Amino acid sequence: MSEAIPSSDVVVVGGGLSGLLCALYLARAGIEVTVLDADPLAFGPQANNASLASLGLVQLGTAEHPHRLAHALGMERAKQYLAFSQRSIALLAEEVPMERGGLRVGIGAEIDELEQAVALSQDLGVPSSLWSQERVAEHLGCQLLGPARHVPMDARLDPAEALSILTEKARAAGARLMEGQRVRSVELDNSITLHSDGGQVRCELVVYAASWGLRTLDHWFADKVFPVRAALLETAPSGRPALQGASAQYGYLSWQSAPSGGLRVSGARWATPHMETGEVERTPHPKVQKALQGFLDKSFAADAQAGVVAVRAGIQGYTCDNLPLIGPLPGARRVACTGFADTGWSLAAAGAQIVAQGILGEQPVYPDFLKPQRLVGI
Ligand SMILES: Cc1cc2nc3c(=O)[nH]c(=O)nc-3n(C[C@H](O)[C@H](O)[C@H](O)COP(=O)(O)OP(=O)(O)OC[C@H]3O[C@@H](n4cnc5c(N)ncnc54)[C@H](O)[C@@H]3O)c2cc1C
């Protein structure tokens, strides 16, 4: 195979949100960096990645309530996780426009957990306040929803706009962005050789930011990262003012205003028995689509009447323990920045910054439970 691609200090595999941010930080620090993405239209409005398909909520921590995070990780780690997410949102806000404030609405049994969540959010240093059902209904102009936690540190953005800004910034900083370059294999020798559709490229270090695509590219990921499909519906404009971004059902339903003035609704993976795990086709499951349409019909009737104008799905990369993988892989010269599941917009910037700092020889301080070593007991 010919050497069609010039060699580079660092090659980033994957040009979604996390790959672009890694490239941006590295190029700004003067590192020669090339991004290879499999998609022929990777950096445009037709890209196939989850980043472009996403809703664009920038939710502090996880979409679930903080007591659930504390229950899963323990109080100390939950604090570290939230601080990491807070730092990531602040970093992203330096690069792209976003609107602050978000609602975590309670539906059904979840309502009883809201007060506990508000109290714990103070202890965890990420305050939120309770909004009554009437206030939620008035703000959202909706029916049938419950009270909510208002999280001032949450935000929302337009993924297409944000990705286009990050692409331009990465290019302007000197990163080489190459599309239609699916990396087929990675050879580790004295230097690293990546074999892609356009030829081969040598580098000193590879950053893996290819989400679930990594499971077939490097065996290390085979049992650690897996695909999960998520879907989104967008309505025509209904004349409503822009909303704060919001989620409900512990994050399994979320929505926000579209730039067009319509409403975007995402989630409802629970409509399939396997929660869309393992699905790689970018077509929404009919049951998920029906559940999203049903939610629109019940809660946002005016928007539903305006009609659905776009339906799409994207494939997210989850890890086996549901936490991102950030930093060097065992064996060195391969660095991970991936596994952001359904909260990439609030985690990827800090992940990318840590990756860049590590490559620059700094010693970034971040939670051990985000490091790849955790999964192999090192
Ligand atoms: C419908 C939907 C709604 C969502 N809503 C939100 C939300 O509101 N808030 C939030 O924070 N997150 C949300 N997410 C999740 C979010 O999109 C992801 O966390 C984030 O986009 C992950 O970014 P990434 O760069 O890791 O992956 P991706 O954006 O998927 O990028 C990975 C890239 O790697 C490339 N690639 C794969 N394999 C190879 C290979 N072998 N060689 C070269 N390139 C390769 C792909 O082409 C792709 O461009 C949503 C996702 C979906 C689908």
The ligand as an SDF file (V2000), in Angstrom:
LIG
                    3D

 53 58  0  0  0  0  0  0  0  0999 V2000
  -29.8670   10.8450   19.1510 C   0  0  0  0  0  0  0  0  0  0  0  0
  -28.7440   11.1610   20.0950 C   0  0  0  0  0  0  0  0  0  0  0  0
  -28.9250   12.1270   21.0710 C   0  0  0  0  0  0  0  0  0  0  0  0
  -27.8660   12.4550   21.9220 C   0  0  0  0  0  0  0  0  0  0  0  0
  -28.0420   13.4720   22.7860 N   0  0  0  0  0  0  0  0  0  0  0  0
  -27.0060   13.8780   23.5510 C   0  0  0  0  0  0  0  0  0  0  0  0
  -27.1450   15.0230   24.3710 C   0  0  0  0  0  0  0  0  0  0  0  0
  -28.1680   15.6890   24.3950 O   0  0  0  0  0  0  0  0  0  0  0  0
  -26.0830   15.3640   25.1590 N   0  0  0  0  0  0  0  0  0  0  0  0
  -24.9040   14.6500   25.1580 C   0  0  0  0  0  0  0  0  0  0  0  0
  -23.9760   15.0180   25.8940 O   0  0  0  0  0  0  0  0  0  0  0  0
  -24.7530   13.5840   24.3570 N   0  0  0  0  0  0  0  0  0  0  0  0
  -25.7660   13.1800   23.5610 C   0  0  0  0  0  0  0  0  0  0  0  0
  -25.6130   12.1040   22.7440 N   0  0  0  0  0  0  0  0  0  0  0  0
  -24.3430   11.3370   22.8390 C   0  0  0  0  0  0  0  0  0  0  0  0
  -23.2190   12.0760   22.1220 C   0  0  0  0  0  0  0  0  0  0  0  0
  -23.6000   12.2380   20.7990 O   0  0  0  0  0  0  0  0  0  0  0  0
  -21.9060   11.2880   22.2480 C   0  0  0  0  0  0  0  0  0  0  0  0
  -21.5570   11.1370   23.6010 O   0  0  0  0  0  0  0  0  0  0  0  0
  -20.7590   12.0020   21.5470 C   0  0  0  0  0  0  0  0  0  0  0  0
  -21.1610   12.4710   20.3100 O   0  0  0  0  0  0  0  0  0  0  0  0
  -19.5840   11.0820   21.3880 C   0  0  0  0  0  0  0  0  0  0  0  0
  -18.6180   11.7290   20.5780 O   0  0  0  0  0  0  0  0  0  0  0  0
  -17.4450   10.8950   19.9590 P   0  0  0  0  0  0  0  0  0  0  0  0
  -16.5560   11.8510   19.2600 O   0  0  0  0  0  0  0  0  0  0  0  0
  -16.8370   10.0180   21.0120 O   0  0  0  0  0  0  0  0  0  0  0  0
  -18.1540    9.8770   18.9340 O   0  0  0  0  0  0  0  0  0  0  0  0
  -18.7230   10.1270   17.4630 P   0  0  0  0  0  0  0  0  0  0  0  0
  -19.3550   11.4540   17.3360 O   0  0  0  0  0  0  0  0  0  0  0  0
  -19.5480    8.9390   17.1140 O   0  0  0  0  0  0  0  0  0  0  0  0
  -17.4280   10.1600   16.5560 O   0  0  0  0  0  0  0  0  0  0  0  0
  -16.6870    8.9870   16.3040 C   0  0  0  0  0  0  0  0  0  0  0  0
  -16.0740    9.1290   14.9100 C   0  0  0  0  0  0  0  0  0  0  0  0
  -15.1690    8.0470   14.6920 O   0  0  0  0  0  0  0  0  0  0  0  0
  -15.2430    7.6840   13.3360 C   0  0  0  0  0  0  0  0  0  0  0  0
  -14.7350    6.3070   13.2060 N   0  0  0  0  0  0  0  0  0  0  0  0
  -15.2560    5.1730   13.7130 C   0  0  0  0  0  0  0  0  0  0  0  0
  -14.4960    4.1270   13.3730 N   0  0  0  0  0  0  0  0  0  0  0  0
  -13.4490    4.6120   12.6400 C   0  0  0  0  0  0  0  0  0  0  0  0
  -12.3200    4.0320   12.0200 C   0  0  0  0  0  0  0  0  0  0  0  0
  -12.0660    2.7040   12.0710 N   0  0  0  0  0  0  0  0  0  0  0  0
  -11.4500    4.8320   11.3360 N   0  0  0  0  0  0  0  0  0  0  0  0
  -11.6620    6.1700   11.2830 C   0  0  0  0  0  0  0  0  0  0  0  0
  -12.7460    6.7800   11.8660 N   0  0  0  0  0  0  0  0  0  0  0  0
  -13.6080    5.9980   12.5330 C   0  0  0  0  0  0  0  0  0  0  0  0
  -16.7250    7.8300   12.9870 C   0  0  0  0  0  0  0  0  0  0  0  0
  -16.9100    8.0100   11.5890 O   0  0  0  0  0  0  0  0  0  0  0  0
  -17.1140    9.0660   13.7980 C   0  0  0  0  0  0  0  0  0  0  0  0
  -17.0430   10.2500   13.0260 O   0  0  0  0  0  0  0  0  0  0  0  0
  -26.6300   11.7570   21.8450 C   0  0  0  0  0  0  0  0  0  0  0  0
  -26.4420   10.7790   20.8480 C   0  0  0  0  0  0  0  0  0  0  0  0
  -27.4790   10.4950   19.9750 C   0  0  0  0  0  0  0  0  0  0  0  0
  -27.2470    9.4870   18.9010 C   0  0  0  0  0  0  0  0  0  0  0  0
  1  2  1  0
  2  3  1  0
  2 52  2  0
  3  4  2  0
  4  5  1  0
  4 50  1  0
  5  6  2  0
  6  7  1  0
  6 13  1  0
  7  8  2  0
  7  9  1  0
  9 10  1  0
 10 11  2  0
 10 12  1  0
 12 13  2  0
 13 14  1  0
 14 15  1  0
 14 50  1  0
 15 16  1  0
 16 17  1  0
 16 18  1  0
 18 19  1  0
 18 20  1  0
 20 21  1  0
 20 22  1  0
 22 23  1  0
 23 24  1  0
 24 25  2  0
 24 26  1  0
 24 27  1  0
 27 28  1  0
 28 29  2  0
 28 30  1  0
 28 31  1  0
 31 32  1  0
 32 33  1  0
 33 34  1  0
 33 48  1  0
 34 35  1  0
 35 36  1  0
 35 46  1  0
 36 37  1  0
 36 45  1  0
 37 38  2  0
 38 39  1  0
 39 40  1  0
 39 45  2  0
 40 41  1  0
 40 42  2  0
 42 43  1  0
 43 44  2  0
 44 45  1  0
 46 47  1  0
 46 48  1  0
 48 49  1  0
 50 51  2  0
 51 52  1  0
 52 53  1  0
M  END
$$$$
